[in-house]
């Protein structure tokens, strides 16, 4: 929706006729039904994506270091993905002495990734920029609350602040870490956000999105 507004603003000086609408990607209703179970959760956080600079995983390590400093507990972070930044991440993990609490899984197939999401208590996104994040949507379908930096477009169009997860001012490492800890250690609040995440996932289910397409295509 943010991008729609930007495109409209660019177009309007020369074009007031073209209608600009937003249609999101979707996730299968069946997939949500299968994923949103109440498997036993572990005190782990998960992040998924290409190990590339724009995905911000190096700053996720700064966040995780702060998590460990604040809580003094050995919570674990799993980073799922592969890419050109792996060497830099491995070096930083060693330098921060976090090799016992941060796991670089490498690339996993979708079933393995979803299984890990379903056993995690928080999904982390630290991208410097984003589009429509299917991984956030998959986390919602897995009933896993989300924390993300509030970067231009992307997370704010999916995450409901304080209901499915938290949007953090871009670059505020300390507050991001504290929200992760809150989700890892406060079960009552986690359960509320977990249930609301499932509800939010249905806003992007296949049947809902197809209705949006049919409405547009049937307009005269």
N, C-alpha and C positions, 0 to 999 in steps of 0.2 A: 504493500500500500504506500509506503514511503517513496518507492521508485515511481509509482503511478503519479503521485503528486509532483515529483520533480519533472517528469516527462510533460505533464500538463502545463507546468509553468514555462517550460522551454517552448512548447508548441503555441501557446495562446496568442502571443503577439501577431502571428501570421496565420493561425488556424484555430477558429472557434467552432468548427463543424465536427471534427473527428472526436468521437467518444472514446475515452480511455478507461478501461476497467481492469480490475485485479481478479485473476483466477489463480488460486494457489495450487501447488502440487498436492497430491493426495496419498493417503495410505489406505490399504485395503481394510474394509470393515472386519474381515475374517482375521487379518493379521493382528488388529487391536484386540479382538476377542481372545486370540491365542496367547498374546503377550501379557495381557494385564492380569496376571495371576499374582498371588501373594507368596512367591517363593521366599525362602529364608534369605534375608539380606545380610551382607557382611559389611563391616565398617571400611568400605573401600569407595573411592571415587574413580570415575572413568572419563576419559576424553578420547575422541575418535576423529581421525582425519589424516590428511597427507602431512608428513613431517616436512613442512615448507615454511619459510619465514612469515608469510601472511597469516598462517594459522596460529602463531603466537605461542607455541609450546615452550619456548625458552622462558617466557614470562610466567607460564604456568608453573615452572620449577621454582621461580621466586615466590609465587603464591604458596606452593606446597611447603617450602622451607618455613614460611611464616606460620602455616598450619601446625607444623611440628614444634615450632618455638612456643606457640601459644598454648597448645593442649598438652604437650609433653607425652603424647601417646603415639604409638607406632601404627597409625592408620596407613593404609596403602593406596597408592595412586597407580592406575593402569592407563598407559597411553597406547592406544591401538592405531597402528598405521605404519607406513614406511615412506621414506623419502630422503631428499638431499640433506636434510638437517639432522639426520640421525647421529652422525659423528659429533656434532656440536652439542647435542643433547646428552650423549654419553659422557662427554668431557665435563659438562656442567654438573651432571648428577654426581660424578666422582668428586669434583671440586667442592660441592656442597655436602658431601658425605651422606648421600641419600640413597645409595645403591640397595639398601635393605628395605626401603619404603617406596621406591619408584620402579615400576616394571615397564620396560618397553617391549611390548608383545610382538612387534612386527605386524605385518599384514595378516589379518584373520578373515576367514570367510564369514558371510553374513550370519549364519547360524551361531558360530562361535562368538561373534560380536554381540549378538542379541542375548545370548545366554549370559555373557558377562554383564551386560546392562541390567538384566533381570535380577542379578545378585548384588548389584551396587546400590548405594544409598544416594548418590548424587552424580549427575552428569555435568561436566565442566566444559565450557566453551570459552576460549581466550583469543579468538581471531581478532586481527586488526581491522578486518572488513569481512562482510559476509553477504550472501544472497539469501535465498530461501533455504534454511538448513534442514535437510532431511534427517540428520542425526539428532537434532533437537526433537523433531517429530517422533522419531523412533524411540527416544528416551521417554517421551510422554506416553507412547503406546505401551512401554514397559513399566509404567507407573513409577518412573524414576525422576524425582525433582531435578530442576536444572538451575545452574548458576552461569551467567554470562556477562562479559563486559558489554555495556550498552553502546556499541559502535554504530556507525551510520548503517541503517537498514539491517534487516535480518532478525536478530534475536528478539527485538522489541515487538515484532509482528507476530511472534509465536508465544513467547513467555508472558504469562499474566503475573505481574509484579505482586509478590507476596501470596499468590494463590497456587501457581504451579512451580514457582521458583523465584529467583532474584536476578534483577538487572543491576549491575554494579557500574558506577561511574568509571569510564574508561581509564585504566591505569591505577585505580585504587586497590593496590595489592592487599593491604591490611584488611580492608572491609570485605573483600572477596574471600580471604582466608577465614574470616570470622563467620561468614555465611555457610561456608563448607562445614565448619565445625558444628554449627547449629544443626545442620541437616544430619550429620554423622552421629550426633550425641543426644539430640532431643527428639525422642520417638513420637511424642504426641503431635508436635508440629509437623514432623516428617509424614505421618500418616495422613494428615489433612492435605498437604501438598501432593502426596502420592495419588490420592483419590481424585483430586482436582485435575491432575495431569492426565489421567485416563479420560475424564470428561472433556478436556480440551482437545485431546487427540481425535475424538469423534467429530469435532468441528471441521476436521480435515480428512474425514473418511471419504471413501470413493463415492458413496451414494450422495453425500452432501455436495461434493464438488461437481458431480455430474449434473445435479439439479441446477447449479449455477450456470454451467455451460448451456443446458437446455433453455434456461430462461433468456439468456443472451441471444442464442440462435433463433429463438422463436419470436423475438421482438420484431415488430413491423416498423 
